[in-house]
Amino acid sequence: MSVIVEFSLSSPRLNLHEATTAVPDVTVDVESVDVDGDGDVKTMAWAVDGGLDAFDDALRSDPTTTDVILLDELPERHLYSYRTSDSSELQLYTDWLELGAAQLHVECRDGTWFQRVRFPDREALGEFESTCEDERISFTLHRIYGEPEASDPDPLTDAQREALRLALDAGYLDVPRTGSLSAVASELGISEQSASERLRRATRNLATDAVADRRQN
């Protein structure tokens, strides 16, 4: 039976450690992570809260990032895309893929990564914990869902739920479609690309949750 696990990770060897500890008031909220044909990991993430100008410099100088691009610039949040550099010591995303796990929510603040991940079973979770131990990563378990008498968490983040609500109201999800992506993006105050990424991630989380529930039944 699959389990959804909330936990945090910390280690100076993790990605973005230098950038987030240099500007501890900024929270990095990950929108999407993809692996291209060359095996490079590309991330889209929001930088939120104070010190955004300082964080821009810190992100670009962080040794674990390369090809940093500022996609959207709003008063209290910036959207970036970046690739994990060859000098990064650890890349846990590929470990999750090999275990059959799916990221539901990922954010980083002051050097600590806060995660909500769906693992296919407790054995996969145990393997991931062993990987953290081997790599000298501090793993702190906060909560496990999907076990007897445990309530399932919301598969959507607040931002994803808002994007879906606006897409429904605008008719973007109608068949045939009666609204545009640009209308959704305008309401959210982000680019069409960012809105599309958010809706895709929300749809993926809902689909993952629905398929997992059917398998358990």
C-alpha positions, 0 to 999 in steps of 0.5 A: 500500500502506498504511503504519503510521507511528510519529512525534512532533509538537511545537509550542507551537501544538498542542492541550494544549501548555500543560496538558501542559507545566505538569504534565510528569509526566502522560501523556495517553492518548487513548481516542477522538476523534469529530467531531459534526454541528457539526464539533466535535472531542470527545476522551476521554482518560486522564490518567496518573501523577503530578500529577493534581490539578494537571493537572485545573486545567491541563486546564480552563484550557488555551485549546485545550479546552472543556467539560472533564468528569471521567468517571472518577477512579481513584488513578493515572488520571483519564478526561476528555472535552473538546472542542477550543475555537474558540481552538485554532490547529491541528486535525490530526485533521480533516487525517488524516480528509481523507487517509484516515488512521486513528489507532491510538495517540495520547498526549501528554507534556510538550508532545510528541504521540506517534502511531501512525497508519495512512496509506493510502499513502506519498503521504498520509504525505508530504502530512501531513509537508508540512502539518506543515512549513507549520504549523511543527510539528516532525515526527520519524519513528520507524518505518514499518511495511508496507514491504518486509521490515518487520514489522507492529505490534500494532494494539492497545494493552495496555489494549485487549488487556486489555479484549478478553480480559476481554470474551471471558472474561466472555462479552460477545462471545459470540453470543448474549451471555452476559456483561454490559458491567458485568462487564467494566467492573468488572474494568477498574475503569472505567465502562461507558461507558469500557469500551464506548469501549475495546472499540469502539476495539479492534474498530475497530483490528482491523477496520482492520488486517484490511481493510488486509491483505486489500487488500494481498493 
